[in-house]
Amino acid sequence: MSILIIAEHDNTSLKPATLSTISAAKAIGGDIDILVAGAGVDAVATQCAAIDGITKILTVDSADLSHPLAEALTPVIVKAADGYTHILAPATSFGKNTLPRVAALLDVQQISDITKVIDDDTFERPVYAGNAIATVKSSDAVKVITVRGSAFDAASAEGGSASVSALDGAEGLGVQDKASFVSQELSVSDRPELTSASVVVSGGRGVGSAENFAIIEALADKLGGAVGASRAAVDAGYVPNDYQVGQTGKIVAPDLYIAVGISGAIQHLAGMKDSKVIVAINSDEDAPIFQVADYGLVMDLFEAVPQLTEKV
């Protein structure tokens, strides 16, 4: 068996979800190679080469791949796919946008969002908002898989000495005229990234307003954590979309998840119930969030959160 991992990066550094994807690849077994496609990717390739357990790094360095448009990246991946039994990428917006196109061109079915490896052709993945686990077995010659990063520990980023070489015949593959990069707006924050933070403090509809979210942010800053939110809080305009945790938002599994003013709808639980320790603060003692919480505090959040922040 041979596995090709599609590295997610920003042309400067590797995204943490890729390290979790490598752990899933190790559970499958076999040689593991990484494809690093982008513009000016020498630093990323060097990072990948240092990862323990990697055999080879394939690079495609082109200005046409300076931004990870799936339309441009897909033909590069298909070119690199020859000879591999498994193609893996993180189950992020990057992987979810790219790998279905790869699977279509390879005429195989994609396996999405795996959380466990049973063997080299059998995997587990959540369905029905995480309320059931499906065991999926594939007989395709090439398995195209996205990996839920929160379900696998990050692989060690050091101890390896993989070789680095350019992918033969990849020149011009990233050129396409059906889509082009226009611009991007990135939220800048000193807090850790939501999906990789060890502590997440999330607020829900009960917080009441964007101004009131300051108490959520203050607690998160005191704990050195990230700020999250339920969909209700996002839809109400309290915080931006990239704060959303849940089935239609980001999937997180921090060491500590504090849910403040969140009732615990099934869609939100799907995004955070794998957290190591869950703390719920809600004035409604019948809120569903208490059913999954390790610690629950029935109290007005406007009293509880400032007191907690003060004592941290």
C-alpha positions in Angstrom: 0.0 0.0 0.0 1.0 3.6 -0.6 -0.7 6.7 0.6 -0.6 10.2 -0.8 -1.5 13.0 1.6 -2.5 16.4 0.2 -0.9 19.0 2.4 -3.0 22.0 3.5 -0.8 25.1 3.9 -0.6 28.8 3.3 2.7 28.6 1.2 4.6 29.4 4.4 3.6 26.8 7.1 1.7 23.6 7.3 -1.9 23.6 8.7 -2.3 21.5 11.9 -5.1 19.4 10.3 -2.5 17.9 8.0 -0.6 16.4 11.0 -3.8 14.7 12.1 -4.4 13.4 8.6 -0.9 11.8 8.7 -1.8 10.0 11.9 -4.8 8.5 10.1 -2.5 7.4 7.3 -0.2 5.7 9.7 -3.2 3.8 11.1 -3.9 2.6 7.5 -0.3 1.4 7.1 2.1 1.5 4.2 4.4 4.1 2.7 3.3 7.7 3.2 4.1 10.5 0.8 3.0 14.1 0.9 2.1 16.4 -2.0 2.9 20.0 -1.4 1.4 22.2 -4.2 1.5 26.0 -4.2 3.8 28.9 -4.9 7.1 29.2 -3.1 6.6 26.1 -1.1 10.2 25.3 -0.1 9.6 26.1 3.6 6.4 23.9 3.7 8.2 21.0 2.0 11.0 21.3 4.5 8.5 21.1 7.4 6.9 18.1 5.8 10.2 16.3 5.3 10.9 16.6 9.0 7.7 14.7 10.0 8.2 11.3 11.4 7.2 8.4 9.2 7.1 10.2 5.8 8.8 8.5 2.9 8.8 11.2 0.2 7.7 14.8 -0.4 6.4 15.7 -3.9 6.3 19.4 -4.7 4.6 21.4 -7.4 5.7 25.1 -7.3 3.7 27.3 -9.6 2.3 30.9 -9.4 -1.0 29.4 -10.7 -1.3 27.6 -7.3 -0.5 30.5 -5.1 -4.1 30.2 -3.7 -5.6 26.8 -3.2 -8.4 26.9 -5.8 -9.8 23.4 -6.1 -10.2 23.9 -9.9 -6.5 24.5 -10.3 -5.3 21.9 -7.7 -7.4 19.0 -8.8 -5.5 18.1 -12.0 -2.2 18.3 -10.1 -3.5 15.8 -7.6 -4.8 13.5 -10.3 -1.4 13.5 -12.0 0.3 12.7 -8.7 -2.3 10.0 -7.8 -0.8 7.3 -10.2 0.4 4.3 -8.2 -1.2 5.2 -4.9 -3.9 3.1 -3.1 -5.1 5.9 -0.8 -5.4 9.7 -1.2 -6.0 11.6 2.0 -6.7 15.3 2.9 -8.1 17.0 6.0 -11.9 17.3 6.2 -11.6 21.1 6.2 -13.1 23.5 3.6 -9.9 22.9 1.6 -10.3 19.1 1.6 -14.0 19.1 1.2 -13.8 21.4 -1.8 -11.0 19.5 -3.6 -11.2 15.7 -3.0 -14.7 15.2 -4.4 -13.4 16.6 -7.7 -10.4 14.2 -7.5 -12.7 11.2 -6.8 -14.9 12.1 -9.8 -11.9 12.3 -12.2 -10.6 9.0 -10.8 -14.1 7.5 -11.1 -14.2 6.3 -7.5 -16.4 7.1 -4.5 -15.1 9.5 -1.9 -15.2 8.6 1.8 -15.9 11.7 3.8 -14.9 12.7 7.3 -13.5 9.5 8.7 -13.0 9.3 12.5 -11.5 5.8 12.8 -9.5 3.4 10.7 -10.6 -0.3 11.0 -8.3 -1.6 8.2 -7.0 -0.4 4.9 -10.4 -0.4 3.2 -12.8 0.0 6.2 -13.4 3.2 8.1 -15.8 4.8 10.5 -17.5 8.1 9.9 -20.3 10.0 11.8 -23.8 10.3 10.3 -27.0 12.0 11.5 -25.1 14.8 13.1 -22.9 12.4 15.0 -25.8 10.5 16.5 -24.8 7.3 14.7 -21.5 5.9 13.4 -21.4 4.3 9.9 -18.8 1.7 9.1 -17.9 2.1 5.4 -16.0 -0.5 3.4 -14.6 0.4 -0.1 -13.6 -1.9 -2.9 -12.3 0.9 -5.1 -8.7 0.5 -6.3 -8.0 4.0 -5.0 -9.6 5.3 -1.7 -10.1 9.0 -1.7 -10.7 10.1 1.9 -11.1 13.2 4.0 -10.1 12.9 7.7 -11.7 14.6 10.6 -8.7 16.2 12.4 -10.3 16.3 15.8 -10.6 12.4 15.8 -6.8 11.8 15.4 -3.8 13.0 17.4 -1.4 15.2 15.5 1.7 13.3 14.2 5.1 14.3 15.5 6.4 17.2 13.4 10.0 16.1 13.9 12.2 13.0 13.7 11.8 12.4 9.9 14.1 12.7 7.0 12.0 12.3 3.9 13.4 13.1 0.4 12.0 16.1 -1.5 11.5 16.1 -5.3 9.5 17.9 -7.8 6.5 16.1 -9.4 7.4 15.2 -12.9 5.1 16.4 -15.7 3.2 18.8 -13.5 4.1 21.9 -15.4 1.1 23.9 -16.4 -1.4 21.6 -14.8 -2.6 24.2 -12.4 -3.6 26.6 -15.2 -7.4 26.9 -15.7 -9.8 29.6 -16.9 -13.0 28.6 -15.2 -12.2 30.2 -11.9 -9.8 32.7 -10.7 -8.8 34.1 -7.3 -10.1 37.6 -6.6 -9.4 38.4 -2.9 -9.7 37.1 0.6 -10.6 38.7 3.9 -8.9 37.0 6.9 -9.8 37.7 10.5 -6.7 38.6 12.5 -6.6 37.5 16.1 -4.0 36.9 18.8 -6.0 34.0 20.0 -5.3 30.4 18.9 -7.1 29.1 15.8 -10.4 27.6 16.8 -10.0 24.1 15.5 -6.5 23.6 17.0 -7.0 25.4 20.4 -6.7 23.4 23.6 -9.3 25.6 25.3 -12.5 26.9 23.6 -15.1 29.2 25.2 -18.3 29.4 23.2 -21.3 31.7 23.6 -24.9 31.1 22.4 -28.1 32.9 22.0 -28.3 33.5 25.8 -25.4 35.9 25.6 -27.9 38.4 24.2 -25.8 40.7 22.0 -22.5 41.4 20.3 -21.5 43.7 23.1 -22.2 41.1 25.7 -19.8 38.7 23.9 -17.0 40.7 25.5 -17.4 38.6 28.7 -16.9 35.4 26.6 -13.8 36.9 25.0 -12.5 38.0 28.4 -12.7 34.5 29.8 -11.2 33.0 26.7 -8.3 35.4 26.9 -7.7 34.6 30.5 -7.6 30.9 29.7 -5.4 31.4 26.6 -8.2 29.9 24.5 -10.2 30.5 21.4 -13.7 31.9 21.1 -16.5 29.9 19.6 -20.3 30.4 19.1 -23.4 28.5 18.4 -25.2 29.0 15.1 -27.9 30.9 16.8 -25.4 33.5 18.0 -23.8 33.7 14.6 -27.2 34.1 12.8 -28.1 36.8 15.3 -25.0 38.7 14.3 -23.3 38.6 17.6 -20.0 37.2 16.1 -18.6 36.4 12.6 -19.3 33.1 10.8 -15.8 31.7 11.4 -16.7 31.5 15.2 -19.4 28.9 14.6 -19.0 25.5 16.1 -21.3 22.7 15.0 -22.4 20.5 12.2 -22.5 23.4 9.7 -19.5 25.2 11.4 -16.2 24.0 12.7 -15.6 20.7 14.4 -13.5 21.0 17.6 -12.2 18.7 20.3 -10.2 20.8 22.8 -9.0 19.7 26.2 -11.6 22.1 27.7 -14.8 23.3 26.1 -16.9 25.9 28.0 -20.4 26.4 26.6 -22.0 29.6 27.9 -25.7 30.3 27.2 -25.9 27.5 24.7 -28.9 25.2 24.9 -27.2 22.3 23.2 -29.1 21.7 19.9 -28.0 18.5 18.2 -26.3 20.4 15.4 -24.0 22.2 18.0 -23.3 19.0 19.9 -22.1 17.4 16.7 -19.3 19.9 16.5 -18.0 19.7 20.1 -19.1 16.6 21.9 -15.6 14.9 21.5 -14.0 17.6 23.7 -12.1 16.1 26.6 -13.9 18.1 29.3 -17.2 20.0 28.7 -18.4 22.7 31.1 -21.9 24.1 30.6 -23.2 27.4 32.1 -26.9 27.9 31.6 -29.8 29.3 33.6 -32.1 26.6 32.3 -31.5 23.4 34.2 -33.3 21.4 31.5 -31.0 22.5 28.7 -29.8 19.6 26.6 -26.2 20.7 26.9 -26.2 19.4 30.5 -26.6 15.8 29.1 -23.2 15.9 27.5 -21.4 18.2 30.1 -18.9 16.8 32.5 -19.6 19.8 34.8 -22.7 21.9 34.7 -23.5 25.2 36.4 -27.1 26.4 36.6 -26.7 30.1 37.0 -27.1 33.4 35.2 -24.2 33.6 32.8 -23.8 37.4 33.5 -23.0 36.5 37.1 -21.1 33.2 36.5 -18.7 34.2 33.7 -17.3 37.4 35.3 -16.8 35.5 38.6 -15.1 32.7 36.8 -12.9 35.1 34.8 -11.9 36.9 38.0 -10.8 33.6 39.7 -8.8 32.2 36.9 
